[in-house]
Amino acid sequence: MTSENHLVAALRASSAGRAEAVFARSANGAMLSYGDFFAGAEKIAAALVGLGVQPGDRMAVQIDKSLEALQLYVGAVMAGGVFLPLNTGYTAAEVAYFLTDAAPTVAVCDPSRHGDLAPIATKAGVAHLMTLDGAGEGSLKDAADAANAGFVPLPRGEDDLAAILYTSGTTGRSKGAMMSHRNLASNASTLATLWGFTKDDILIHALPIFHTHGLFVATNVALMSGCALHFMPKFDADQVLTAMPNATALMGVPTFYTRLLKSPELADASRNMRLFISGSAPLLAETHDQWRDVTGHAILERYGMTETNMITSNPLDGDRRAGTVGFPLPGVEVKITNPESGDAVPNGKPGVIEVRGPNVFSGYWNMPEKTKEELRENGFFITGDIAVKDERGYVSIVGRAKDLIISGGYNVYPKEIELLIDDVDGVLESAVVAAPHPDFGEAVVAVVVPQAPGSVEIETIQAAASTGLARFKQPKHIELIAELPRNTMGKVQKNVLREQFKTLYK
């Protein structure tokens, strides 16, 4: 019985009585049934409880994508734990912050990283550092194999925490968005219905699973609808094209679609597909139009955030308008407000998106002041994104109030990079901006002022970035200049820098 564990019950409902149905087909052709998927998750849950995990305990995970990693997610929720996925690109120094801040009982890493992370985990008070590799092997697998089958998921209500997702902060300090069982279950259920997913669908899953898109949208929607996954360890255009004739849907980021458009096989490969979904970064209208011309399909673009899950979506049936992110999801309230007064602005006028609904997080872990700053008492979350709503109700994202870069679908906050660069010997100050990039959407550009001519080399800055930052945060271009442009109040004019580098990759 799983009825007392809110999220697990929701994830299992569609496969009840269908234990033999295929849940996932891996890239090597192996198949995993729904019954075996949940049985494996139960054994992991039993192993976690055996390690001392109590309801509400955090469990930090930095591992390669695998079906066992998905079982670990569901098993952690079954054990009453709070799942904390970490980007596999994070350095040991970055992981140290998350372990210290979240204070997990158990952390799981790739065996190759155990030596580097063991002292960090010990210092952070982590009771057990377990391992799991991309093939599903490691000490956690051994513990699960030794556990008894038939674990009964522990009772957890809809308001109990199911996960914490860290999003980088504009001050350089990452914020842990607390997601409840209701947040995840309600959003996945809404999306599965809205996008028409059924047990007959086969979803190509090529997204990372340390991110809300791959974990809480793609995976949860599949489980909620009872459909099958064509499960890939990472995005590979050739593998996706090979899978398309025997699939029905693809969830991706704009980079997926720009790369697939380069293939002359796309038109034929996509003939049996019913739905292409894009998110995590803005989709260029040009990409939308090119995709429709080649495949006959209009990409369905949606919009969401770590703190809110999905907020809006273009319609399954109806006009999927290029350059828009569609309408608010059923049960989700969206208003466009004046950033100064908080009052709603008329249609056609830009303002800040605020959102309220069962999808919205409960606050930031250990950050009550930051929570109070961004989450109003009436339940509306201030996203910081600037949008316009037209007369038909379509929402278009036109800018970001927060100093955010989205590169390859990953959020990058300039302040974190600036703090690291400013700490390099010979650097006076720096400013980090985005430059439009044909593949990544936006590329990270660092503009650096040396303390004196010749006091620092670009190679030195690159070395510091490669050591201290995940790869996706590292600047793709570094420029040394004599001084940063400033306004009369002394504030750095990043708009001037963006203009300067807007054609860098054209």
Secondary structure, 3 states (H helix, E strand, C coil): CCCCEHHHHHHHHHHCCCCCCEEEEECCCCEEEHHHHHHHHHHHHHHHHHCCCCCCCEEEEECCCCHHHHHHHHHHHHCCCEEEECCCCCCHHHHHHHHHHHCCCEEEECHHHHHHHHHHHHHCCCCEEEECCCCCCCHHHHHHHHCCCCCCCCCECCCCEEEEEEECCCCCCCEEEEEEHHHHHHHHHHHHHHCCCCCCCEEEECCCCCCHHHHHHHHHHHHHHCCEEEECCCCCHHHHHHHHHHCCEEEECHHHHHHHCCCCCHHHHCCCCCEEEECCCCCCHHHHHHHHHHHCCCCEEEEEECCCEEEEECCCCCCCCCCCCCEECCCCEEEEECCCCCCECCCCCCEEEEEECCCCCCCECCCHHHHHHHECCCCCEEEEEEEEECCCCCEEEEEECCCCEEECCEEECHHHHHHHHHCCCCEEEEEEEEEEECCCEEEEEEEEEECCCCCCCHHHHHHHHHHHCCHHHCCCEEEECCCCCECCCCCECHHHHHHHHCCCCC
